[in-house]
Amino acid sequence: MESNRSKVTARSSGAALNWVDYLVLAASILTFLAVVAANNPHTARAEGRSTLITASELPDQPRQMPVDPALIGARIRLATGQL
């Protein structure tokens, strides 16, 4: 009986990797590659557009309020506490 136990313990003390270890390694490598791909600033910008958009090509931005000098003065007086 003693010799059978020593064979079992000698066989299980090997440093071989099992399938779970390979699965963990593969998941770690895929995670690392995903982080590198997400943080690479050159790939996303290089494929999107080859020329810059000038200010004249941008669409007009609507204003929230019409510009009125009296309203601007009133806002300044209100902000400074001069009623």
N, C-alpha and C positions, 0 to 999 in steps of 0.2 A: 504494500500500500504506500509506503514512503516513496518509492521510486516513481509511482504514478503522479503524485503530487508535485514532485520536483520537476517533472517534465511539463506539467501544466503551467507552473509559475515561470519556468524558463522560456516557454513559448509565448506567454502573454507579456513578457517584459520587452518585446521587440519594439523598435521605434518606427514601425511602419505606419503610414497614414491610412485612415479608413475613409469611407465615402463622405462622412459628415465633415471631416477636415477639408477635403477637396471642395465641398459645397461652400464652406465658410471662406476659403481662399478665393473662390470664384466670385462670391458676393462682394468681398472686400475689393477685389480688382475692378469689378463693374462699378462699384460706388466711387472709387477713386477716379476712374475715367469719366464718370458723369460729372463729378465736381470740377475736374480739369476742363471739360468741354463747356460747362456753364460759366466758368470764370475766364474763358479766353475771350478778350474783348475784340480781337481782330477778326475772328471768323464771322460774327454776326454783322459787323459793320461793312466788311469788305464785300459780302455777297449782296447786300441790300441795295446800294446805290453807288454809282460810279462818279456822279457829278454832284456838286453842291447846289443847293437851292438858294437863289439870290433873294433879297428882300422884295424885289418887285414881283417875284413869282408867288410869294406867299399870299394867301387869301386875306381880305380885309377883316379885321377884328371888330365886331360891333362894340360900341361903348355902352357902359351901364347907364350913364346919364349924359344928356347933352351938355356941352361945355358952355357955361354961362359965367361971366366974370363976377356977377353979383353973388351967385351961389358959392363960388370959390372963396370970395371974401367973407361970406357968412360962415363958411366952414372954418376958415382960419380964426375968425373972431370967437367962434364957439369953442374951438380947441384951445385957444389961449385964455379963455375965461373972460373975454371982453364982450359983454352983452350989451 
